[in-house]
Amino acid sequence: MRLLAAILAVIAAGVGVRYLPLGLPKEVVKYAGSVLWGAMVYGLVALARPAAPVARLAAIALIVAVLVELFRLVHTPGLDTFRLTLAGQLLLGRVFSPWNVAAYAVGIGLASVLDWSARRLDGRQNVADALAMPGVAEIDFEPPRAKISRRPADFS
């Protein structure tokens, strides 16, 4: 639930940076939005695969971000019309830029560091551990086994 709340906060921050009149310089607005978009992609990948290691999640998120950026090189009338809408701008963007890929990588890197730190603070290796029932890790499901130090004599 915390992860979903974080994703929604990142989305709200990204939309706010891009569309609220905050008086920020144009470059900050553009690249802060791209950094937050990269962080959102990491969060969505982590939400889909919570048990995966952080490095794998970051690699998958970067691949997704690069593919979306490369998809901007594809132009069809319907796709270009969709890109003119708000949803199209937020999801796909309009113009290819290698600088966006760098900004996505920064956002993915920051999100993965935050995820890694949160996992360490929680004392777990992955999100799946946190989703397990509390206290289950301490329960010993194996019955105790008797140890025989010496075999009795064979009376056959």
N, C-alpha and C positions, 0 to 999 in steps of 0.2 A: 504494500500500500504506500510505503514511503517513496518507492521508486516512481510510482505513477504520479504522486504529488509533485515530485521533483521534475518529472517530464512536463507536467502541466505548468509549473512555475517557469521552466525554461521557455516553453512556447509563449506564455504571457509576456515574459521579458523580451523575447525576440520581436513579437508583434508590437509591443510598446516602444522598443527602440526604433523600429522601422516606421511606425505610423503615428506616434504621439509627437506633438510639437515640443520636444525637450530642449531645443536650441543647441543640439550637439552638432559638431562639424560633420559635413557630408561623409567624409571617409570613416569617421567613427560609426555613424549610423549604418553604413554599408557593411563594414567588416565586423562590427559587433553583432549585427544580425546574422552574418555568415558563421561567426564563431558559435553563436547560440544554436544555429541550425545544425552544425556539426555535433554539438553536445546533445541535441534532441535525437539525432540519428543514433548516437551511442546509447542513449537511454531506451529508445525503442528496441534496439538489438538486445540490450540487457534484459528488457522486459520479456522478450520472446525466448531468451535462453538464459535464465537466471543462474543456472549452475555452471555455466561456462567460465573459464578463467578470464581475468580482466584483459590480458594481452590478446586472447582470441577475440573477445568482444570488440576491442579497439580495432583489430585488423579487419574484421567483418564490417564494422561501421565505416572505416575508411574506404573499403572497396565499394560499399553502397554509395557513399558520398561521391566518389570519383565517377561511378557509373551514372549517377544522376547528373553530374556536371557534364559528362560526355554526351548524355542524352540531349543536352541543349544544342548540340550540333545538328540534331535531326529536326528538319522542318517540313511540316505538312500544313495545309490550310487549317484543318481542324485543330491540330496541336498548337499552331500559332494563335488561333482564336482563343483557345483555352488559356494560353500563357498571358493573354491580355487581361484575364480576370484576376481578382484578388487571390482566389484559391490557386490558380495557375502560377501566379507570381510567387506565392509562398511555398508551394510544393516543388515546382520545377524551375522557377526562374526564367529569364528570357535570353540572356546572353552568356556564352561560354567565357570563363575567365580562369586562367591558372591560379590567379591570386585567391579566388574563392576556394580552390582546393587547399591552398595553404591555410586559409582561415578555418576551413572545416577541420583540417588536421589539428590545429590549435584547440578548437572546441572539443574534438574527440579526445585529445590528450588531456585537457583539463578535466573532462568528465570522467575519464578512466582513472586519473589520479585521485579524484574525489571518491570514486567507487572503491578503489583499492584501499584508501584510507578508512572508509566506512567499514569495509570488511575487516580490516585489522582491528579497529576499535571495538567491533562487535565480537572479536575473537573467533572469526569463522573464515573459511577459505572461499566460500561462495554463498550466494543468496539462498540457495536451496537449504543450507544448514539452518538459516534463520527461519525458514518456513516450516521446519520440522517442529513437532510438538515439544514444548519446553520440558526439559528434564529427561527426555528419552535417551539422550546420550549417556546418562549416568546409570541406566538400567542394564543389568547384566542378564541377557536372555539365555545364556548357556547355563545349564544346571551344573552344580559342582560335581566333579568326577572323583571317585575314590582312587587313592593312590596306593598301590600295593608295593611295599618295599621288598618283600620276599615272597616267593612262590611257595605254597604249601607242598609238602612231599606228595608224590604221586602214589596213591594207595590202590593200584590196580592189581 
